[in-house]
Amino acid sequence: MLDTSGKAIIGTAPVVAAKGVSRVYGEGDAQVTALHDVDVAFQPGTFSAVMGPSGSGKSTLMHILAGLDKPTTGVVTIDGTAINQLNDKKLTLLRRREIGFVFQFFNLLPMLTAQENVTLPLRIAGETVDQGEVRQLLADVGLGDRAGHRPAQLSGGQQQRVAVARALISKPAVIFADEPTGNLDSQSSREVLQLLRRAVDERQQTIVMVTHDAVAAAVADRVIFLEDGRIVRDEGHLSADQILDVLKELQ
């Protein structure tokens, strides 16, 4: 539930939660524990950044929260549904309905226009496409005059804005953003981060972003730091300098 300002009300059920989640890869001498007994929850209408040194487990955590990987132990819930108890078909349907993704490398289909890339999740799901809504969404991300352009005709920043619109079009419970500014210049990064921030503030979207970029994480309401597969700090909003100070402590 959200208050009149669009912020999450304390005590409401989380959109995404992990309880006792561990992830072990391999066996014997080759065994690696990527996550150790992680408990974390994300409230509706919030923007969270997940950070940590290379190998800290942040990408593994995001993949498990998004149902792209399964925990060795523990439970993950999205909108109250325990996703690691679903079969592959039901999990695919839940991801299609409840989850949006924004990746570092855009993952747009080169033969489709910007408008067609945005509507692709709805078409795959067999849902009706409101072209007026799609055009409005493209206008909202600053691409109203680029709807008919294919990815090769767009800059990197414009392609990532298409990807953000694609993630928003199905009104998912949560958007997972994996290094969304990692392949962009500083100006394009700022524009994409502003779009994500607006999605939270104006659309009450829930966003979980994995990033190594302190400037990107400073846009979030909350910053979670992992080290060796464990959550070692869970902070509210931090400045980029404060985030860098924490990361130095973890190195």
N, C-alpha and C positions, 0 to 999 in steps of 0.2 A: 504494500500500500504506500502511496505517496501523499505528502502533505500538499498544501496549496501552492508551495513554491516549487513543487516537482521533486523534492528531495525524499529519500527513503525515510520512513518512520521507523524508529528503533523498535525492535521487537517483531516486526513483520517477518514472514517466512522468506528465507533467502531464495534467490533465483537459481543459484548454483551453490552446491556444498560438497565438500569432501570430508569424510570421517574415517580416520585411521588408515589413510591410503598409503600403501607402499608399492614400489615397483622394482622387481628384481629381474635382471637379464642374465641369461647364461646359467651354467651349472659348474659346480666344483671350483677349481682354481680360476676359471674364467668368469665366475659369478660377479656381477656388479649390481649394487643396490643404488638405483637412481633416485628413489624417494624413500624416506623413512617416516612412516606413521604420521602423515600430514593431516592436520585438521584445518580447514579454511572454509569460509562462506562469503558469498557476495550478495549484497542486498539489492533490491530493485532500484533502478534509476541512479546507479553509481558508476564511477569510472575508476577502475583499479589497474595499477601497473605492477607487473611482476618482474623483479630484477635479480641479478646475481652474477657471480663470475662464470666464465665458461665451465660447463660441466656441473653446475650447481643443481640442475634438475628443473629449471624453469620451463624449458620446452616440453619436457616429459610431463610436467604437471598440467600444462595447457592441453596437451594431446589427450590426457586422461580425462580432464574436466569436459572436453569437447566430445568424448566418445570415440576418438580416433585411435586410442590405445586402451587396454584394460588393465586395471590395477591387479597386482598379485594378491594383495589383501586390501580390505576396506570397501567403502561404499561411496559412490558419487550419485548425487541427485540433481536433476534439472527440472525446475518447476514442480518439485515434489515427486518426480518419477525416478526410481533407482535404475540408472541406465545400464549398470553392469549386470543387471539381471534380465535384460532384454535380449531376445535373439537378434540375429543380424538384420532381419527384415524390419522388425519393430524399431531397432536402433537407427536404421537408415531413415525410416519415416520420422522419427523424433528429431533427428539432426536436421532433416529437411524442413520441418515445421517450426522448431524451437531455436535453431542455432544459425547465426550468420558468421561468415568468415571473411577476414581481410588479411591477405598474405603479403609478404615482402615483394614477391615477383608478380603481383597482380592476378595472374591466372585467368586472363581474359581469352576468349576464343577469337583468333585472328580473323576468321571469316565473317564474324558477326559485327554489326554496328554497335555503338555504345548503347543505344536503346535496347537492342536485342540481347546484349550481354546482361543488362540490368534485369530484363524480364525472364532470363533463362531459368532461375530457380522456380518461378511460378509455373513456367511451361513444363518443366520436368515433373513438377508435382501435379500437373493436370488442373491447375487452378485458373480461374478467369483472370485475364490481364486487363486492368483498367489503364488504357494508354494515356488518358489524361493525367492520372496519378503518376505514371512513369515520367511523363514530360515535366510535371511539376517537380518531381524529385530530382531530375537532371538539372532543372533550373536552380533548385535549392543548393546543389553542389557546384554551381557555376558553369554548367555545361549545356545550358538550354539551346545554344546554337551549335552544339557538336553531336546531337543525337544520332545523326546519320553517318558519323565518321567511324571508321574502323580503327582498332588499336594502333596500327602502324601510322595512322594520320594524327595521333595524339601524343603529347609529351608524356614523360613518365608520371608527372604530377597529375595530369589529366586522366591517365589510365587508372591511377590509384583512386581518384575521385569516382570514376565509374565503378570501381570495385567496392567502394564505400556505399554507393547508391544500391548496388546489387545486394549487399549485405542487409541494407535497411528495408528493401522492398517487401519482404515477406513479414515484416514486423516481428522479428524473432524475440524470444525471451532474453537472449544474450547474444552479443557479438564477441567473438574471440579474434583479436588482432595480433598477428605474429610478426613482430618487427615491421610494422606498417610503413615506417619512414626509412627503413634501412637501405633502400635503393633509390632515394630521392635526394635532390640538392636541398639546401637549407630553406629556401623560399617555398618550395613545394612541400617540404616537411611541415612547415608552419601552417600552410593551407590545409593539409590533410588533418593535422592535429586539431585545428579549429573546427573542422567538420565533425570529427569524433566528439569533441567537447560539446558542440551544438546538439548533436544527436542525443546526448545525455540530458542537457539542460532544457531543450525544447521538445524532444520526443520522449523523454524519460526512459531512454534506452539504457540497458545495462551493458557495460563494456569491460572486458578483461583483456589487457594488452601486455604481451611479453615484449620487453625492449631492453637494449643495452644502453640506450641513449638517455642521459639524465635530463636533457631538455624536454624530451618527449614525456618522460615519467612525471615531470613537474606539472604537466597539464592535468594529471589525474587527481582524484579526491583522496586516494590512498595508495601507498607504495609498500609492497610486500617484498622482502629480501630473502632469498634462499642461499644456503651454503651447504654443500655436501648433502643435498637432498632433504634438508630440513629448513623450515621457516625460522629464521633467526631474528628478524625484525618485522613488525607489522605496524606501520605508521600511517597517520593521516596525511594530508597534503604537505609536501616538502618542496622547498625551492631546489633548483638544479644544483646549487652549491652544497646544500645540505645532503642531497642524494649522493653527490660525488664524495663527500666526507664519509658517508656510511660505506660506500663501495671500497674506499681506500682501507677502511678497517677490516673488510672481509678478504682483501687480497693477501 
